Amino acid sequence: MIFLPFSPCGRRWREAPDEGYLSTKTQTAERYPSPVTNALPRVRATLSHKGRGKEHKMTSPDLPAELKAALDGKLRGFSRSDAAGRAASISKTYRDGGGSGAIRSEADALAYALARMPATYAAVTASLNALVEIRPDFAPKTLLDVGAGPGTATWAAAEAFPSLQDFALWDTNEALRTLALDLVRDSTRLRQINYERGEARAALAKADTADLVVASYMIGEISDAEQRALAELMWAKTRDTLLVVEPGTPAGYARIIALRERLIALGAHVAAPCPHDGDCPLQAPDWCHFTQRLQRSRAHKQVKGAELPFEDEKFAYVALTRAPVAQRPSRVLAQPTVSKVEIAAKLCTPEGLAFTKVPRRAKADYAAARRWRWGDAVS
């Protein structure tokens, strides 16, 4: 395979109909005339979790059965048209730079959960899957869910880590807290969660440390100064690993990068998605983000006003650990281009960006590279 200098691929982007998340139509990757000589390593065309000789179970992006049943129970008698109107209003507030303050009632919270919980769960699960792939022996016992909302990240973490025993959550929004407690009432694992209400830094300052700290889709709701202080406080509460997930927009990516840089300076190490602790090599207008497809239920489609039976959630994330990670494979940064001649892939490697080609004549590598997907770790 041949490495070529990277330049951002041609793309067309448009605003998605909710909360500023982006959809993409990827055009054909640019071709480059000359190879780089030994500047970057060769990347073997195998998925990293298979390449190391061990399969790791990945968590499904679909809501778990217990959560689906709890949501269905809350939805009985709830007007779908009313939910759609409330969800649209809340989404507009988020797009205009607002936050969860628009969610004031039980009906607001349920409409928000119906519209956004499936996609948020899918994005957090995809991020946790990437972490598990890199650190298959990580078995946290305690979780701290920062800005927990309806408890989406807690449900995802519980599915990803059977080892979790203690769940602490906090959020400023009482309506979302009440809904979260309703949803876990009949859960075998989560009924004993400790969910406190409080402002970001004040509540977090009182929280105990945890093996795994998660903050999903919440940093954008606070000011830049608060973001910096909160990042340091979350890290102080992290015994082992901190996972932060944000919308897959340029703004969401910028928040992830700022937090990543600040915490690396405090001694953190990147577990995923980056294969290094150095500066992000991407240059504007490009940015690092990923996508997770999820199935839409009938109620989900009604509330979103959507016709397609699936949704592609764009997200950005970073998983930071106290100890360095032994092996960090390269990461596929866009869906590879497959032709009869070769497979072209944009990768982030330990040495930087690479645009690699896997020729068809290398039959084994070509067959393996055909399974590469956007976001995969490859070694």
Secondary structure, 3 states (H helix, E strand, C coil): CEEECCCCCCEEEEECCCCCCEEEEECCCCCCCCCCCCCCCCCCCCEHHHHCCCCCCCCCCCCCHHHHHHHHHHHCCCCHHHHHHHHHHHHHHHHCCCCHHHCCCHHHHHHHHHHHHHHHHHHHHHHHHHHHHHCCCCCCCEEEEECCCCCHHHHHHHHHCCCCCEEEEEECCHHHHHHHHHHHCCCCCCCCCEEEECCHHHHHHHCCCEEEEEEECCHHHCCHHHHHHHHHHHHHCEEEEEEEEEECCHHHHHHHHHHHHHHHHCCCEEEECCCCCCCCCCCCCCCCCEEEEEECCHHHHHHHCCCCCEEEEEEEEEEEECCCCCCCCEEECCCCEECCCEEEEEEEECCEEEEEEEECCCHHHHHHHCCCCCCCEEC
